[in-house]
């Protein structure tokens, strides 16, 4: 570590404080003229609270700006996402005792086996023979839940009891249970990969050697699954293949969306990560439209969208095959349409908000928190209209409307999302399945299981973090780390762009002040959304991670843009300069931290001297 390790975060923090300092005039009150002698002092009358507002609309100029932002982001996000090829055919071991026998051209001392795992978990019992009749056990190859869809070696540094010698003309793999193996490469003692064309084997073993050109020199995040991809990508494939899913601690829809990418591009790293990255890209035009409707400014919309696009958490989290991306995507949409409803009063936008609430809840339960925020905003909207003529008629009608679109419709979406659970259990698919008791029991039992799992979870993780650490970016979650002999390393993790994290927090606090002091409805909307996503985690005692803060980031971006809007409306001198500087620094930090956001190999001295801003940062 060098002095720059301490200087850089201090400089960034000072810059953020300076930017926030520029907002202070927004909070000052315009005092009325002093009273005449003998008169009582006048009181500053606050405007009535109302969400009704003139909303900015997208123009061709905005469309061009969005197109440029999305094009740049798409190149950045999709390049290096993952290999587009991986073994697709699989050797299926149907039951315990199923085996394959491989005959080598001659008796060979085997140095290692490299294999790409498929579905299911268990062990392969490895044995060798010189004559194909008398077998000598030499080890067990474990295919655990954390080993699926990865390139792995046997033996490796984690092998508890590596065999002293593996030598023979025949090699046999026997399954401990139903297992699936996609590809197998055999290396001699000198480290040379044997030519599979010289092997002899039964037809059922052909899938082990039909894609040998895909065997990599080394396993990495580019050709293998990592972190929770071992759960979610696997479960997406299980839905496709009508296998009862392994990952049942979250609702199914997010995994079904991941499965679309697998259907398009195969069970490859690019395939299982594609939809998340696409949804991360689609967040940008949605957020741009949201900011434009709240601020009416193209400049503010561009800056806010760029800051969010190149936030570290948004970039990293949408490039991993987990379900958090979809929950944030639907949260963004449900709040966008709620804003369009409360600012304009058109019920069709309320219906769309309910639709996306349902899709979000069917992806991850954190979207239910968002529903609480929507309910508070909806209630404030009607309270603000309580003195209008016909209030009770409209209010009661709208309550009934919400029962349809925020209760019945989400419940139907949620219930229907379990379709592949039912078919995997042997139920006959089709519309009629939804009305069977067996299907209802499957859905109900999974809700009980999820509740008990998340309520009773007791676990530890070296990169877990608590809610108060998220506020200051104190503890990233490390997803991948590998050191190389040439003094470089490949690493990446999920955390926030520091200037966005700190500046966004100041902006949320500022919006809170404006909501109370000025009855600023836009500020209140933003703060309610932020707190709806953040406060539940304050009460959670189970294991948590930095990515749980991801949904709150949407509202941090909106808060920053609202503070800049207020600076503009107050006519502050050169208010744009801090905004441009803030945006520019955010992009600059993205470029500087790019290696630890993507896993690109970089010098260890660089990460330790420039990127390790806190001792708790694992870079």
N, C-alpha and C positions, 0 to 999 in steps of 0.2 A: 504494500500500500504506500502511496505517496501523498504529499501535501495536497495534490489535486483532488484526491479522494474526499478530502474535507472541504476544500475550497469550492468545488463545483456545486454540491447541494446547498451550501450557504449562499452562494451567488444566486442560484435558482430560487431559493426561499426569499431572498431579499427582493428579487425581481417580482415575484408574486405579490409580496406585501406592497411594493410600490404600485403595482397595477390596482390592487384593491383600494389603496389610498386614494386613487383617482375617483373612486365612487363616493367618497364622503360627502361632496356637495349634494348628492341625490337625497341624502337623509336630512338635510337642513330644512327647517320650516321657514316659509315666507311669512314673516310676522305682519299683521295688519297695521294700518296707520294708528299712531297713538291716540287715545281718546281725548276729547275736549275736556277742559277742566270741569269737574263735577260729574262727568259721565262715568258709568261703570266700565271697566276694561272689557274690550270685545273678546269673544272667544273664537278661536279658529275652528270653523265648522268643517268636519270631515265629510267627504262625499259619501253618498249611500253605496253600500257594497253591491256590485253587480258584475256578472260575467259578460253581459252584453257588450260586444266590442266590434269595431270594424276590423276585419281580418284581411291581411295581405293575400294577394293571389299570385300564383305562378305566372311568369311571363316567359317569352322566348329567351330573354337574357338569363332568367333563372334556369330554364331548361338546358341552355348551353353550359352554364356553370356546373350543374349537376352532372351533365354528361362528362365533362372534363374530370371532375373529382372521381366519379365512378370508374372512368377508364384508367386513371392513374392507380387507384386503389386495386382494381381488378388485376392489373399486371403484378402489383406488389404482393397481393394475397394468393393468387393462383400459381405463380412461379415458385417452384420448390415446395409445393404443398405435399407431395408424396408421389411415389412411383405409380405409374399408370398400368404397370404389369405386376402380376403375382400369380403363383400357381393356382389354377382354377379347378382342374380335375383332382379328385381325392380318392384315395384308397380307403374303402369303408371296411372297418372291422365290426362285423354285425353283432358279435356277442363275445362274452368271456371265452378265451381260448382260441379265438380266431387268430390265424397267423399267416405270414407270408415268408417264403424262403427264397433267398437270392443266392444264386450260384455265381461265384467270381471265376474269371478265366484261370486262375491258379491260386494256390494258397498264399494269402497276403496278410501282412501285419497291418491292421487298420489303426490309423492314427486318431481319426475322429469321424463322427457322423454329423452332417449338417442337415437340418430338416425344417420344413415349414408345416406348422400344425394346422389342423382343421378344427372341427367342432368336437365337443365332449371332452371329458377329463378322465384321467386314469393313468395307468403305467403300461409301458411296453417292456416285456421281459426279453432281454437280448441274450442270444446263445450262438455259439459257433460250432462248426463241425468240419472235419476233414473228409468225411465220406457221406454226409447227408443222412446218416443213421444214428450215430452216437453224438450227442450234443453236450456241450459244456456251457453252463450259464456263466455269463461274464458281467452282468449288470442290469440295472433297471433304468429306463428313461421315463421320467415323469412328464406327463402332459397335464399340468395344473391349470386352474382357472386363469392364472396370470400369464400363461404361456401360449394362449391361443392366437393364431394368425400372426406369428412371429417366426423369424429365422432364429434357430437355436442350435447350439453345438452340444455334442456329447462325446467325451466328457468335457466339462468346463470347470471354471474356477469355483463354481458353487456345488459341484458334484461331491456329495458327502464321502462316498467310498469309491473313488475311481478305480477301474480295473487296472491291474498291473500290465496286462497285455491282452489285446484282442487280436487273435490270429486264427485264420482258417480259410477254407475254400468256400464254405457255405455260411451264410448269415441268416438267422431267423429272428423275426419280431413277432411276439405273441402278446395279444391285447388282454388287459385285465378286465375289460368291460367293453361296451360299445364305444368305439373310438373312430376318429377320422384323421388321416394323415395325407397331406397334399403333395409333398415332394421330399425326396431323400437323396443326399449326395454323400458319397463314401470317399474318404481320403486315406492315402497310405501313410506310413510312419514318417515319410519325408514331407508331408503336407501337400502332396499332389492329388488333385481330384481324379478319381478313376473314371474311365470312359464307360458310361452306362450302357453303351451299345454292345459292349462285350459281356454283359451280364445275361444270365438265363434266369427266368422266373415264370411263375404261373400268370395267367391272364389277369387275375384279380390284383396283381402287384404292378401292372403296367402303369397305372396312374402315378406311381412313385417316381418314375423316371422319364416321363414324357415332356417335361418342361425344364430340362437341365440347364438350358441357356439362361434361365432366370435366377440361378443360384448366385447370390452376391458374394463379393469378396469379404464382406463383413455385414453384420446386422446393424441397422440404424433405424431412427424414427422415419426415414424415408421409405423403407421397405417393410416395416413391421409396425404392429400396434404399440401404443404406449398409454400410460396412465389409464383413465377410465374407458378408453376405447376397447379394452379387453372385456368390458361389460356391454357397452351400448352398441358397438359395431357388431359384436357377436349376436346380440339379441335381434338386431335388425335383420341379420341373415337368417336367424331362426324363424322370424315371422315369414320371411320369403319362402323358406323350406318347410313351413308348417310343423315346426318343432316347438314344443312348449318352451317359453323363454326362460333363460337363466336370470336375467335382470328384471325383477318384478318389484323393486322398491320405488319405482316412479311409474306414472301412467304411461300408456303405450305410444301416444301419438308422436312424440319426439323420435322414437326409434323407427316408427313407420316412415317418417320423413327421411331419416338417414338411409333407409332402405331404398328410397328412390334413386339415390346416387349409386348404390350398389347394383341396382337393376340396370342403370345406364352404363356403368363403367366396370362392372364386375366387382368381385370381392377383393379389391385392391386398396392400398392406402389412399390413392386419389379418389377412388369411388366412395369409400366410407366417409371421407372428409369433404366431399364436394358440396353437399347440400348445406352444411353449416357455413362454409365459405360463401356460398351463393346468398344465403340469408343474411350474412354479415354485410355483403355488398348491398343487398336490397334495403337494409336499414338506412342507408345514406340518403337516397331520394325521399324516403318517408320522413326522416328527421329534418331534412332541408325544408320540405313542405310544412312541417310542424312549426319550425322556427319562423318561416316566412309568414305564416298565418298569425303567429303571436307577435312578431316584431314589425312586419311590413317592410323590412329592409333586406335587399339583396346582399349588401356587404356583410351584415351581421349573420345572415343565413350561410353565406360561404364560409365565414370564419368558424362559426359553430360546428358546421358539418365537417370541415377539415380537421378541427381539433378532435372530434369524436372519431373520425375515420382513422386517424393515426394515434389514437390512444392505444397503449400497449395491451390493455385487457381486451378491448374490442378486437384487436388484430389477432392476438394469440388464441383467445377463447373461441373465436369463430372458425379457426383452422384445425380444431381438434374435434373428433367425432363424439361429442357429448351433447346433451340435450339443453344445456343452458342457453345456447344461441337462440333456440326456438322460443323459449319463454320470454327472453328479452325482446325478440322481434314482435311477438304478439302483445306484450305489454306496451310497446311503443305504439302499435296500431290502436289498441283499445283506448289509450289516453288521447291519441290524436283525434279519434272520432268523438270521444267524450268532450274534448275542447270544442269541436265543431258544433256539437249539440248545445252546450251551455252558452257559447258565444253567439249562436244564431237561432237556436230554438227548434231546429228541424229534427223531427223524431227519427227520420231514417238514419241519421248519424248515431243516434242512441242505439238503434237496432244493430248497426255495424259494430259499435263498441261491445255490445253483448256477444255478438258472434265471435269476435276475436278474444274476448274473455273466455268463452267456452273452449276455443282452440288452445289457448294458453293453459287453462286448467287441465286439459287432457294431455298436455306435454309435461308439465311439472307443477307441483303444488305451490311453488312460490308465486305463481300467478294468482292464487287465491288471495294472497296479501294485496296484490294490486286491486283486486275486486273491492277490498275494504276501502282503499283510497278513492276508487270510483264512487262508491256509495256515499262517502263524505262529501265529495264534490257535488254529486247529484242532489244531496240534501241541502247543501248551501245554496245551490241554484234555486231550489223551490222556496227556501226561506227568503231569499232576496226578492222573490216575486209575490210574497204573501199578501201584499196590499193591492194587487192588481184585481180588476174586475174579472169575475169568473175563475178565480184562483182555485177554489175547491173542486170545481168540475174538471179543470185541466189536471190538477194534481192527482185526483183519484183515477182519472183515465190513464195518466202516465204511470201510476203505480201498477195498474193492471198490465200495461204495455211492458213494464220492466219485469214483471213476473214471467212473461213469455220469453223475453230476450235475454234476461240475466239469470233466470232459474231454469225454465223448461228447456230452452234451446241448449244452454251449456250442459245440462244434465243429459240431454239426448246425445250430444256430441261425445261427451265423456263415456257414456254407456256404450255407444257404438264403436268407440276406439278399441274395445276389447275383442273385436271380431276374431282375430287370429288366436287369441287365447282359447276361444270356443272351438274353433276348427282343430286346433292342435290337441284338444282333449277328446276329439272324436265326434263332436257334434256336427250335424249336417249344416253346412253353410247356407246362406240365403237370408232373406228378410225374416222368415219364420223363426230362425234361431234366436233372435232377440227376445222373443216372447216365451221362451222356454224357461222353466225353473232352473235347469242345469246351468244355463248361461247366466242367469241372475245370480246364482250362487257363486259362480266363478268371479264375477265382478265384486260382489259383496265381500267374499273372503279375501280378495286382494286388498280391499280398502282396510280391512282389519289388520292384515299383515303389514301393510305400509305404515299404518299408524303405530303399531307396536314396534316396528323396526326403528323408525325415526325417534320414537319416544324413549326407547330403551337402549339405543346405540351407545356403547361404551368402547371407545377405541382411542388410539393415539396415532399420530403421524408426525414425522419430523418437520413438515412444512405447513402444519395447521396454523391458524391464526384466529384472533378474536376480533370482535367488531371495532373496538377502539384502535386496533392496529390498522384496520382498513382506512380509517379517517386520514392517517398521515402516511400511508404507503409503507408501513414498517416491515411487513412480512410477506414477500411474494411466495407463491407456491411453485416449486421447481418441478417441471415435468420431465426433463431429460438432461443428463449430464454424462459426458464421456471425455476422458483425457487421452491425448495421444503422445507418443514418444518424442515428437518434434517440438514440444512446447506449446502446442495448440490444444484447444478443446472445443467441443460442441455442446452447447447448453441452451436451454430456453425455459422460461417460466411465465406465469401470469401475474401481472401487477399493473398498476396504473402509471400512465405518464405522470411524473411528479408534478409538473406545473399544472396539469389538468386536475390532478387529485387535490392539491392544495388550493389552487384558484377556484375550483369548483366548490370546495367546502366553504370558502369565504363567500362565494356567490349565493349558495343556499342560505347561509346565515343572513346575508344581506336581504334576500327575498323574504325571509321570515320577518325581519324588521319592517320592511315595506308593507307586508301583508297586515301587520298589526297597526303600524303608525298611519299609513295612508289608505288602508282598506284596498290595497292593490290586489285585484282579483287574479291577475296573471301570476303574480308572485305567490299568492295563496295556493293556486292550482299546482304550481311547481313544487312548493314545499310539501303539500299533502301527498303528492306522488312520491317524492323522495322518502318521506317518513314512512309511508305505507310499505315500502320495500326494505327500509333499513331497521326500523324499530323492532319488528319481530325477532330479528337476530340478536338484539340486546338481551332478550329474554331466553334465548336458546342456550342450553348448557352443553349440548352434544358437540362433537367435533365439527369445526367449521373451517372454511378456507377463504382465501382472498377472492375467489371467483363468485362467492355469494354476494359480493358488493356490486357485481356487474349490472344488475337491473337498476341500481341507484344512479349509475353513470348517465343514463338518459336524462335524468332530471338535473344533474349537475351541468350538462351541456346546455339545457334550456335555461338554467339559472344564470349561467355566464352571459348568455345572449340577452336575457331580460335586463341584467344590470347594464349592459352596453346600450340597450334600447332606452333605458331610463336616462342614461348619460346624454344620449342624443336628444331625447325629448326635453331635457332640462337645458339644452343649448350649451353644454359644457365645451370649453375651448379645447380644440384638438382632441376630442374624445376618441377619435378613431386610432390615433397612434398607439396607445397602449393595447388596443384590440389587435392591431396588426402585429405588434411586437410579440404579444402573447401567442398568437397563432404561429408566427414564424419560429419562436423558440420551441413550441410543441413539435413542429415538424423536424426541426434540427435535432431535438432529443430522440425522436423516433429513428432518425438516420444513425445517430451515435449508438443507440441501443439495439439496432437492427440485428447484430449477431446473437444477442441473448433473447431475441424474440422469435428467431427462425431456426436456430441451431447451426447456422453457418459457422464453419470452423474459423476461429480467430485466436490470436495470441493470448496466452494466459495473462501476460503482463498488462495487456490492454484492458481486459475486464477488471483486473484487480486495481489498476491505477486510475481508471476513468469511470467505471460502471458500478463499483461496489460502494454506493453512497452511504449505506448503513452496514454495521457489522452483521445484521440479520439478513442482509441480501445475499443469496447463495451463489454469487457469480464470481 
